[in-house]
């Protein structure tokens, strides 16, 4: 017997008034598990109640039915307990269903220059939000919970769970909790953060590691894997990786004044995407025709390919980052983050694990380009009279490998050459070029793709800059 057949059997037994207590309990469980079955039950219960009310039982009774009006009254009285039970059950289940309907947990208070990705919630300012997921590609948006305000700084992926809890999958938020909001929780992949009436910042990178900065007040943090718990107060910071929860040790009481005034170097982390400021991006095909003339190419994707047997289909991607106007004097570390997305162009089985190169266009050859005019005869670092990069106009900054079996996902490039190139180009708009070193002599080999700044769900190309800051203890 299928579950649907069992439901029909239990429904009919209950409406006939012959269901046992165990069968009634089983029916209730099934009704709670399915809106479709609940609607079915209510429909049948209404039909039964209407028929009985009019003196017409919809199922034959085992007794002899009188034909007098008094008998009609007797029949109604006999079925009255069934009518009452059915209507009470419908009312009870309906009331519980109504109380379980999603409730508002937060409101979008404001948004500035926001580019939203695909989530499960609306993104209109003033819109009340139920539980669900928001993805902000760029810009700043502010969420108002009943007793907490959360500022999101794109790119960010956040899930609203309840009026007192959210889950930060990636990106940066700043939370401020008002009186009565103590206990507001921010979950991350590595730790759970519980506010005790404070202002704090949380950053989660694309592998799930989290950084907590307490700006004011007190915060409890619990490591997911080890169970270690800490309470942070004042201006303090903790890091949660997959294996450990660590924090900066506070200054010991009694330190001499000389040590107290010793400058300390801390890292501030900035995230600059290709969607920021004068950033831009695009890809270039070496041949006259763009791949996709005969079939559609994916939208919002930067395409990269190399096939020496068909060089006219080769592609390279260009990314410009805006590093103007940033208060940066020295970089202590740099990461370039790219998110691979499936293009459905060609077959990965025709291509081995692929190595990619990252080049930087030398400043004197970094022409004024944009995604609208970028083509095979107009791109920075081009070798004259060709559609190739000129090795004298670009410099190799690093490389990375994409496995054959997984062309999608996060790829992180951290190389001293990339760091030095960006250090030398602070205050400008440097251009990076992505090419594929690996080539195959196979037609229909795979075209790799990376999410662009307009991709609805994936993160755009992003620089993670570790900035040295000198402060006094």
Buried (B, 14 or more C-beta within 10 A) or exposed (E): EEEEEBBBBBBBBBBBEEBEEEBBEBBBEBBBEBEEBBEBBBEBBEEBBEBBEEBEBEEEEEEEEEEEEEEBEEBBEBBEEBBEBBEEBBEEBEEEBEEEEEEEBBBBBEBEEBBBBEBEBEBEEEEBBBBBBBBBBBBBBBBBBBBBBBBBBBBBBBBBBBBBBBBBBBBBBBBBBEEEBBBBBBBBBBBBBBBBBBBBBBBBBBEBBBBBBBBEBBBBBBBBEEEBEBEBEEEBBBBBBEEEBEBEEEEEEEEEEEEEEEEEEEEEBBBBBBBBBEBBBBBBBBBEEBBBEEEEBBEBBBBBBBBEEBEEBBBBBBBBBBBEEBEBEEBBBBBBBBBBBBBEBBEBEBBEEBEBBBBBBBEEBBEEBEBEEBEBEEBBBBEEEEBBBBEEBBBBBBEBEBEBEEBBEBBBBBBEBBBBBBBEBBEBBBBBBBBBEBBBEBEEBBBBBBBBBBBBBBBBBBBBBBBBBEEEE
